Amino acid sequence: MAAATSGPKELPPAPAAPARSCPPPRRPRTLAEVQPGSENERLGVARDSMVQNPLIAKAELGKPRRSCYTLPGYDFAYGLYLHGADGGVPEAIGHWHSMKPRPPSPREMPRNYIAMNREALKAGYVTAHEYNLYRQLKDIRCNEDNDSRFKRAPPKVPPDMTYGILARPSTPFFDLLQHRYKEVWMEQQRAVAMAKQVEKKKLQKRKVYETRTTLLRKQQPPVKLDSLWHMPHFQKVGPHLSTFPDRDAHKKAFSVYHSEIPVRCGPLAQGIYTAA
C-alpha cells in the first residue's frame, strides 16, 4: 500500500482576468501605422478618417479590434466643470453673491381702438379703409390707469385655508372591536322597516272599499246598436241561387267547415288536410 503524500496540493489555475481575456480596444489607427499590402491600405489621396471609419475599417489578423473614436486629452474633464474660487473660506464667508436689480422692461400698452374710432369719426372718416389709414397715422395707446381696471384681483382665500390633500382621519379601532358599525346598520334597518310598516298602515286606512253603488257607477250600460237600414222592396226577396235543400243542411255544412279550419291549408281553410 502506497503511503499518502503529505505535500501541498496543487491548486487549479486561476481564471484569467477580463482585461487579459478581453483586452480593451486600441487607439484609432493612423495612416502611419498602415503597412503596405495590408487590408486597410488606401491608394491615392488618403486621410486618417478613411482608416478610422468603423463601417469600412477591416480587423487586423491576430490583433484586437481598434477603437475608431478619438478621445480627448488628459486635461479634459468629463461632466460639469465647476470654477472654484481661490480665496478659500474667507472669500466664501466674506460676502454674498447677490443678484443685481434689473430695471423693469417697458411694457407695450395695447391700442385704444375706442379713442381712435372716436377721433376718426370726428375728423369725418367713415369707411374701414379710412379708419385703417387714420390708425396708422395716429396710434393712440391705452393708459396704465385705464388698463388697471381690467386686471383681475387675487382670489379671496379664507384665512384657515389648507392647501393640498387633507390627511385621512384616524381609524376608530374601538368602534371596530365593539362592532359599533354593525349595530348602527341594524338600527338603521329596523328604522326603515318600521317606517314601511307605518306607511302601509296609513295606506290601508285610506283604502276605499268597493260597494254596489261604486260598482254600478263604474259599470257602463251597453249601447244598443241600431240595425242597418234596408230598402223595403228588397226585404222579401230570396236568394237567386241556393245549393242547399233546406236551412238545416246549410247550418250543418257551415258547422263542419268551421270545425275543419285548424287542419286545412289555405287562407280560407279550403285546401288539403294537414298532418296536424
Backbone torsions as a table, in degrees:
resi	resn	phi	psi	omega
1	MET	NA	128.2	-176.2
2	ALA	-76.8	141.8	179.5
3	ALA	-75.5	142.9	-179.2
4	ALA	-72.9	137.5	179.4
5	THR	-77.0	134.8	-179.4
6	SER	-98.6	7.5	-178.3
7	GLY	-74.5	167.0	-179.9
8	PRO	-69.0	140.8	179.2
9	LYS	-75.9	144.9	178.8
10	GLU	-80.8	125.3	180.0
11	LEU	-81.2	148.4	177.4
12	PRO	-65.5	152.1	-178.7
13	PRO	-63.6	140.4	-180.0
14	ALA	-68.4	144.4	178.4
15	PRO	-63.2	148.2	-178.2
16	ALA	-67.9	144.2	179.2
17	ALA	-67.7	153.0	179.0
18	PRO	-58.5	-32.1	-179.5
19	ALA	-68.3	-29.8	179.9
20	ARG	-81.1	-42.3	-178.8
21	SER	-72.7	-38.5	-179.9
22	CYS	-124.0	82.4	-178.8
23	PRO	-64.2	151.2	-179.4
24	PRO	-67.2	155.1	178.3
25	PRO	-63.8	147.2	-177.6
26	ARG	-81.0	175.4	-178.8
27	ARG	-67.5	160.0	179.5
28	PRO	-59.0	147.0	-178.7
29	ARG	-76.5	147.6	174.8
30	THR	-118.1	166.3	-179.7
31	LEU	-65.7	-26.1	-179.9
32	ALA	-70.1	-25.1	-178.7
33	GLU	-87.1	-11.8	-178.4
34	VAL	-75.4	121.3	179.8
35	GLN	-83.2	144.7	177.1
36	PRO	-64.8	134.6	-179.0
37	GLY	89.3	-0.3	179.3
38	SER	-83.5	175.2	-176.9
39	GLU	-68.2	-30.3	-175.4
40	ASN	-93.8	13.3	179.4
41	GLU	-72.1	137.8	-179.7
42	ARG	-117.9	135.7	178.6
43	LEU	-99.0	151.2	179.9
44	GLY	82.8	-150.7	179.4
45	VAL	-73.1	118.1	-177.3
46	ALA	-119.5	148.2	178.4
47	ARG	-129.3	161.2	178.9
48	ASP	-64.4	-29.8	-179.1
49	SER	-66.7	-21.1	179.6
50	MET	-70.0	-36.9	-178.9
51	VAL	-91.8	-1.5	179.0
52	GLN	-107.9	2.3	179.3
53	ASN	-79.3	119.6	-177.0
54	PRO	-67.3	-15.3	-178.4
55	LEU	-81.8	-27.4	-176.5
56	ILE	-117.4	-7.2	180.0
57	ALA	-74.3	134.0	-178.8
58	LYS	-102.4	143.5	-178.7
59	ALA	-71.0	147.0	178.9
60	GLU	-87.8	147.3	-176.9
61	LEU	-73.5	124.6	177.0
62	GLY	75.7	13.6	-179.5
63	LYS	-131.0	148.7	178.4
64	PRO	-67.0	158.5	-177.8
65	ARG	-69.3	139.9	-179.6
66	ARG	-83.3	152.4	172.4
67	SER	-84.2	128.4	-176.8
68	CYS	-93.6	12.0	-179.2
69	TYR	-115.6	130.6	179.2
70	THR	-80.7	140.9	179.7
71	LEU	-102.7	151.9	178.3
72	PRO	-69.1	173.0	-177.3
73	GLY	-72.7	-177.7	-177.7
74	TYR	-73.1	-19.6	-179.5
75	ASP	-88.0	10.2	-178.7
76	PHE	-89.9	133.3	-179.9
77	ALA	-106.4	122.4	178.1
78	TYR	-81.5	138.6	179.4
79	GLY	96.0	-158.3	-177.3
80	LEU	-87.0	127.4	-178.9
81	TYR	-94.8	123.0	179.8
82	LEU	-102.1	124.6	178.5
83	HIS	-83.9	110.2	-179.3
84	GLY	-82.8	155.0	177.7
85	ALA	-87.7	142.5	-177.8
86	ASP	-84.9	-10.4	-176.4
87	GLY	-75.8	-17.9	179.7
88	GLY	76.7	-147.2	-176.8
89	VAL	-66.4	-42.3	179.8
90	PRO	-58.3	-38.5	179.9
91	GLU	-70.8	-32.6	-178.7
92	ALA	-70.1	-38.9	-177.1
93	ILE	-97.9	-2.2	-177.1
94	GLY	-79.3	-32.0	-178.2
95	HIS	-152.7	165.0	179.6
96	TRP	-112.2	141.2	176.4
97	HIS	-82.7	100.5	-179.3
98	SER	-103.2	145.3	179.5
99	MET	-78.5	137.4	179.2
100	LYS	-75.1	138.2	-179.8
101	PRO	-66.2	134.9	178.9
102	ARG	-96.2	137.5	177.7
103	PRO	-68.0	141.7	-179.2
104	PRO	-63.1	133.7	-179.9
105	SER	-70.2	138.5	-179.5
106	PRO	-64.0	129.0	-178.7
107	ARG	-90.1	132.9	178.0
108	GLU	-84.4	115.9	-178.3
109	MET	-76.2	148.8	178.8
110	PRO	-70.3	161.1	-179.0
111	ARG	-76.2	141.3	179.5
112	ASN	-93.4	89.4	-177.0
113	TYR	-69.3	-29.1	-179.7
114	ILE	-65.2	-46.6	179.9
115	ALA	-67.0	-39.3	179.6
116	MET	-66.4	-40.2	177.9
117	ASN	-66.0	-37.6	179.4
118	ARG	-66.2	-44.8	179.7
119	GLU	-67.3	-36.4	177.9
120	ALA	-66.4	-36.1	178.0
121	LEU	-68.7	-36.7	176.8
122	LYS	-66.6	-34.1	179.2
123	ALA	-75.0	-9.7	176.5
124	GLY	99.5	12.9	178.1
125	TYR	-89.9	139.0	-174.6
126	VAL	-125.1	-43.9	-173.2
127	THR	-75.5	163.8	-179.3
128	ALA	-68.1	-35.7	179.3
129	HIS	-64.8	-40.9	177.6
130	GLU	-65.8	-36.2	178.0
131	TYR	-64.0	-41.8	179.4
132	ASN	-64.8	-40.7	177.5
133	LEU	-64.6	-38.4	179.7
134	TYR	-67.1	-38.4	179.3
135	ARG	-67.5	-34.3	176.1
136	GLN	-69.8	-31.2	-179.1
137	LEU	-78.9	-44.4	-177.8
138	LYS	-123.6	100.3	-179.5
139	ASP	-94.3	105.1	-178.6
140	ILE	-99.2	128.0	-180.0
141	ARG	-106.8	157.8	178.7
142	CYS	-75.5	149.9	176.4
143	ASN	-83.6	156.8	178.8
144	GLU	-66.7	-32.4	179.5
145	ASP	-67.4	-39.7	179.3
146	ASN	-72.4	-29.9	-178.6
147	ASP	-77.6	-19.2	-177.3
148	SER	-68.8	-26.1	-178.1
149	ARG	-73.9	-15.2	178.2
150	PHE	-90.2	-8.3	179.8
151	LYS	-74.4	143.0	-179.7
152	ARG	-83.7	135.6	177.1
153	ALA	-76.6	153.2	178.3
154	PRO	-62.8	147.8	-178.2
155	PRO	-64.3	145.8	179.3
156	LYS	-81.1	113.6	-178.0
157	VAL	-107.9	132.6	177.9
158	PRO	-63.1	153.4	-176.5
159	PRO	-64.8	-30.4	-178.2
160	ASP	-95.7	27.2	-178.6
161	MET	-71.2	135.8	178.7
162	THR	-115.1	121.9	-179.5
163	TYR	-89.2	144.8	179.0
164	GLY	98.5	-166.0	-178.4
165	ILE	-92.0	132.0	178.6
166	LEU	-69.9	147.2	179.4
167	ALA	-70.8	143.8	179.3
168	ARG	-70.2	137.2	179.1
169	PRO	-64.0	154.4	-178.0
170	SER	-66.5	149.2	-178.5
171	THR	-75.3	125.5	179.0
172	PRO	-76.7	90.2	-177.2
173	PHE	-67.7	-33.1	-179.5
174	PHE	-65.6	-39.1	177.1
175	ASP	-67.1	-35.4	178.0
176	LEU	-67.5	-41.4	-179.6
177	LEU	-69.4	-31.6	-179.7
178	GLN	-88.8	4.3	-179.0
179	HIS	56.5	41.2	-177.8
180	ARG	-67.1	-38.1	-177.8
181	TYR	-68.3	-34.4	176.5
182	LYS	-64.0	-43.3	-180.0
183	GLU	-65.6	-39.7	178.8
184	VAL	-64.1	-40.6	179.8
185	TRP	-65.7	-40.7	179.0
186	MET	-66.0	-38.2	176.9
187	GLU	-64.6	-39.2	177.3
188	GLN	-64.6	-40.7	178.4
189	GLN	-65.4	-39.2	177.3
190	ARG	-64.5	-40.4	179.2
191	ALA	-64.5	-39.3	178.0
192	VAL	-65.0	-41.2	178.9
193	ALA	-64.9	-41.4	178.3
194	MET	-64.2	-39.2	178.6
195	ALA	-64.9	-37.6	177.7
196	LYS	-66.1	-39.1	178.7
197	GLN	-65.5	-41.3	178.7
198	VAL	-64.2	-41.2	178.9
199	GLU	-65.9	-36.2	178.6
200	LYS	-66.5	-39.1	177.5
201	LYS	-65.2	-38.1	178.2
202	LYS	-64.7	-39.7	178.7
203	LEU	-67.0	-36.7	178.0
204	GLN	-66.8	-35.1	177.8
205	LYS	-69.2	-34.4	-178.6
206	ARG	-81.0	-6.6	-175.9
207	LYS	-68.5	135.5	-179.7
208	VAL	-100.3	124.9	-179.3
209	TYR	-81.4	143.5	-179.8
210	GLU	-79.9	133.6	176.0
211	THR	-119.7	177.0	-179.7
212	ARG	-64.9	-34.9	-179.4
213	THR	-67.2	-44.2	179.6
214	THR	-66.6	-36.3	177.8
215	LEU	-67.0	-38.8	178.3
216	LEU	-67.2	-31.4	177.7
217	ARG	-68.9	-36.8	179.1
218	LYS	-75.2	-29.0	-177.7
219	GLN	-76.7	123.1	179.2
220	GLN	-93.7	134.5	179.7
221	PRO	-66.7	141.5	179.9
222	PRO	-65.5	141.9	-179.5
223	VAL	-88.2	128.1	180.0
224	LYS	-81.9	119.3	-178.9
225	LEU	-89.9	127.7	177.9
226	ASP	-76.3	142.2	177.9
227	SER	-71.3	156.5	-179.5
228	LEU	-66.9	151.3	-178.7
229	TRP	-80.8	135.3	179.3
230	HIS	-120.8	148.1	178.3
231	MET	-71.2	140.4	-174.4
232	PRO	-63.9	-35.3	-174.6
233	HIS	-82.3	2.7	174.7
234	PHE	-110.4	2.4	-175.3
235	GLN	-73.9	-36.7	-175.3
236	LYS	-102.0	15.0	-179.9
237	VAL	-87.9	127.1	179.7
238	GLY	-82.6	174.2	179.5
239	PRO	-68.5	149.1	-179.2
240	HIS	-73.9	-34.1	-179.8
241	LEU	-135.4	127.5	-180.0
242	SER	-128.9	115.4	-178.4
243	THR	-91.9	-3.1	179.5
244	PHE	-106.1	142.1	-179.0
245	PRO	-67.4	-36.7	-179.3
246	ASP	-147.4	-179.4	-176.6
247	ARG	-71.1	-34.3	-179.3
248	ASP	-66.6	-40.4	177.9
249	ALA	-64.1	-34.6	177.5
250	HIS	-64.6	-44.6	180.0
251	LYS	-67.4	-39.1	-179.4
252	LYS	-65.8	-40.4	178.7
253	ALA	-64.2	-40.6	179.5
254	PHE	-70.2	-32.6	176.8
255	SER	-66.9	-39.6	176.2
256	VAL	-65.0	-38.5	179.9
257	TYR	-63.7	-44.0	179.7
258	HIS	-67.4	-32.4	179.4
259	SER	-73.0	-24.1	-178.7
260	GLU	-96.4	2.9	-179.2
261	ILE	-60.7	-42.2	-177.8
262	PRO	-65.8	-22.5	-173.5
263	VAL	-110.5	10.6	180.0
264	ARG	-119.6	147.9	-177.1
265	CYS	-88.6	167.4	176.6
266	GLY	103.4	155.7	179.5
267	PRO	-64.4	-30.4	178.5
268	LEU	-102.1	10.6	179.5
269	ALA	56.8	44.9	178.8
270	GLN	-122.5	15.8	-178.2
271	GLY	-94.3	-153.7	-177.7
272	ILE	-75.2	164.7	179.5
273	TYR	-82.1	141.0	177.6
274	THR	-93.8	170.2	-179.0
275	ALA	-69.7	-25.9	179.2
276	ALA	-68.1	NA	NA
